[in-house]
Amino acid sequence: MTDLSMHLTTDEIELWAQGLLPAARALHLADCSLCRVEADRERKVILELVSLPHFAPTAGFADRVMAQVKIPTASGDWTA
Amino acid sequence: MAWAKQGHDAAFRELVRRYERPVFSLLYRMVRDRALAEDLAQETFIKVLNGIKSYRPEFKFSSWIFKIANNAAIDHLRRKNLDTLSLDGAPNAETPDQMRATSLQLGDRAESPLDEVENRELGTAIERAISRLRPEYRSCILLRHVEGYSYEEIADTLELPLGTVKTYIHRARNELRGYLNDRRD
């Protein structure tokens, strides 16, 4: 049994920001302005991080890699 | 993976196609230089594909490739000592004068098309804040929130104790909050 008055841990705040905190612990946020401010700040940073895009290398990247990879043949030899 | 281990060209290409963006993105955010990140990504894939026979299937393939990529970036940063450089100045710069003295002066030379692309891609507040983190914090926070890795997977990938990974990520988020708040104030 967790005490409702216990402040959220950093791990719990991360879970809350992801919508994964058990409801019983999330109740604490309704009564604790300290945790609410902390959790809101954390959520903003996490949201910015998870929204970051992937970047693509320039065209032909795979060809440039494959040109330098030794591919093993069925006999176990390697070809460039 | 099994096909790649048997040496099928198409399977190798598929692995490159599948992982080129996440691997390149991690490296680009680590070194903040497109051309260099691409060289390191190429080096990573060549190492992975040439060493595919040593891959152990009990580990996630993506963890293996990110481990090699991260090592390449950290080695590079150590060699060049680039981890103290960022657009906003050295991470330990505390006053505006110190920040100006240690920051990259983009206006000192004509901006190339590649510079423009880099500024556009990595110029947002959150990207600049990430660049100010220590490299080991940076890789942990990117694997956690951009790649969606669990703490345990990050610990396996970077060969760090679980507690260290948690500490790095919590500190990184605290620092990011600080940098982002500074910008808003």
Boltz contact constraints between the chains, C-beta under 6 A:
constraints:
  - contact:
      token1: [A, 10]
      token2: [B, 170]
      max_distance: 6.0
  - contact:
      token1: [A, 41]
      token2: [B, 177]
      max_distance: 6.0
  - contact:
      token1: [A, 45]
      token2: [B, 173]
      max_distance: 6.0
  - contact:
      token1: [A, 45]
      token2: [B, 176]
      max_distance: 6.0
  - contact:
      token1: [A, 45]
      token2: [B, 177]
      max_distance: 6.0
  - contact:
      token1: [A, 48]
      token2: [B, 126]
      max_distance: 6.0
  - contact:
      token1: [A, 49]
      token2: [B, 145]
      max_distance: 6.0
  - contact:
      token1: [A, 50]
      token2: [B, 145]
      max_distance: 6.0
  - contact:
      token1: [A, 52]
      token2: [B, 146]
      max_distance: 6.0
  - contact:
      token1: [A, 54]
      token2: [B, 21]
      max_distance: 6.0
  - contact:
      token1: [A, 54]
      token2: [B, 22]
      max_distance: 6.0
  - contact:
      token1: [A, 54]
      token2: [B, 25]
      max_distance: 6.0
  - contact:
      token1: [A, 55]
      token2: [B, 25]
      max_distance: 6.0
  - contact:
      token1: [A, 55]
      token2: [B, 28]
      max_distance: 6.0
  - contact:
      token1: [A, 56]
      token2: [B, 21]
      max_distance: 6.0
  - contact:
      token1: [A, 57]
      token2: [B, 20]
      max_distance: 6.0
  - contact:
      token1: [A, 57]
      token2: [B, 24]
      max_distance: 6.0
  - contact:
      token1: [A, 57]
      token2: [B, 38]
      max_distance: 6.0
  - contact:
      token1: [A, 57]
      token2: [B, 41]
      max_distance: 6.0
  - contact:
      token1: [A, 61]
      token2: [B, 20]
      max_distance: 6.0
  - contact:
      token1: [A, 62]
      token2: [B, 13]
      max_distance: 6.0
  - contact:
      token1: [A, 62]
      token2: [B, 16]
      max_distance: 6.0
  - contact:
      token1: [A, 65]
      token2: [B, 16]
      max_distance: 6.0
  - contact:
      token1: [A, 65]
      token2: [B, 42]
      max_distance: 6.0
  - contact:
      token1: [A, 65]
      token2: [B, 45]
      max_distance: 6.0
  - contact:
      token1: [A, 68]
      token2: [B, 46]
      max_distance: 6.0
  - contact:
      token1: [A, 69]
      token2: [B, 49]
      max_distance: 6.0
  - contact:
      token1: [A, 70]
      token2: [B, 50]
      max_distance: 6.0
  - contact:
      token1: [A, 71]
      token2: [B, 7]
      max_distance: 6.0
  - contact:
      token1: [A, 71]
      token2: [B, 9]
      max_distance: 6.0
  - contact:
      token1: [A, 72]
      token2: [B, 7]
      max_distance: 6.0
